[in-house]
Amino acid sequence: MGIDDKIGNAAQEAAGKLKEGVGKATDNERLEAEGRADQAKADVKQAGEKIKDVFK
């Protein structure tokens, strides 16, 4: 996994956590769901990158 990918995935996960937190604080279910979705996308990308690393 390249350092750029790691940083990008971490940033996406952090943004997702922030969105989820803001959604909870403002009682905005849509924003909360978007935050969870962003975190899930980042997790999938990280898993994919780890699989690529195994086969290098």
C-alpha positions as CSV (number, residue, x, y, z in Angstrom):
1,M,0.0,0.0,0.0
2,G,1.5,3.3,-1.0
3,I,1.8,6.1,1.5
4,D,-0.6,8.3,-0.6
5,D,-3.2,5.5,-0.4
6,K,-2.8,5.2,3.3
7,I,-3.2,8.9,3.8
8,G,-6.2,9.2,1.5
9,N,-7.9,6.3,3.2
10,A,-7.2,7.6,6.7
11,A,-8.5,11.1,5.6
12,Q,-11.7,9.5,4.2
13,E,-12.2,7.5,7.4
14,A,-11.7,10.6,9.6
15,A,-14.1,12.7,7.4
16,G,-16.6,9.9,7.8
17,K,-16.3,9.9,11.6
18,L,-16.6,13.7,11.6
19,K,-19.8,13.5,9.5
20,E,-21.2,10.8,11.7
21,G,-20.5,12.8,14.8
22,V,-22.0,16.0,13.4
23,G,-25.0,14.0,12.3
24,K,-25.5,12.6,15.8
25,A,-25.1,16.0,17.4
26,T,-27.6,17.7,15.0
27,D,-30.0,14.8,14.9
28,N,-29.4,14.5,11.1
29,E,-29.9,10.9,10.2
30,R,-28.9,11.4,6.6
31,L,-25.5,13.0,7.5
32,E,-24.9,10.3,10.1
33,A,-25.5,7.6,7.5
34,E,-23.2,9.3,5.0
35,G,-20.5,9.3,7.7
36,R,-20.9,5.6,8.3
37,A,-20.8,5.0,4.5
38,D,-17.6,7.0,4.1
39,Q,-16.0,5.0,6.9
40,A,-17.1,1.7,5.3
41,K,-15.7,2.8,1.9
42,A,-12.4,3.6,3.5
43,D,-12.3,0.2,5.3
44,V,-12.9,-1.6,2.0
45,K,-10.2,0.4,0.2
46,Q,-7.8,-0.4,3.1
47,A,-8.6,-4.1,2.9
48,G,-8.1,-4.1,-0.9
49,E,-4.7,-2.4,-0.5
50,K,-3.6,-4.9,2.1
51,I,-4.5,-7.8,-0.3
52,K,-2.5,-6.2,-3.0
53,D,0.5,-5.9,-0.6
54,V,0.3,-9.6,0.1
55,F,0.7,-10.5,-3.5
56,K,3.7,-8.2,-4.1
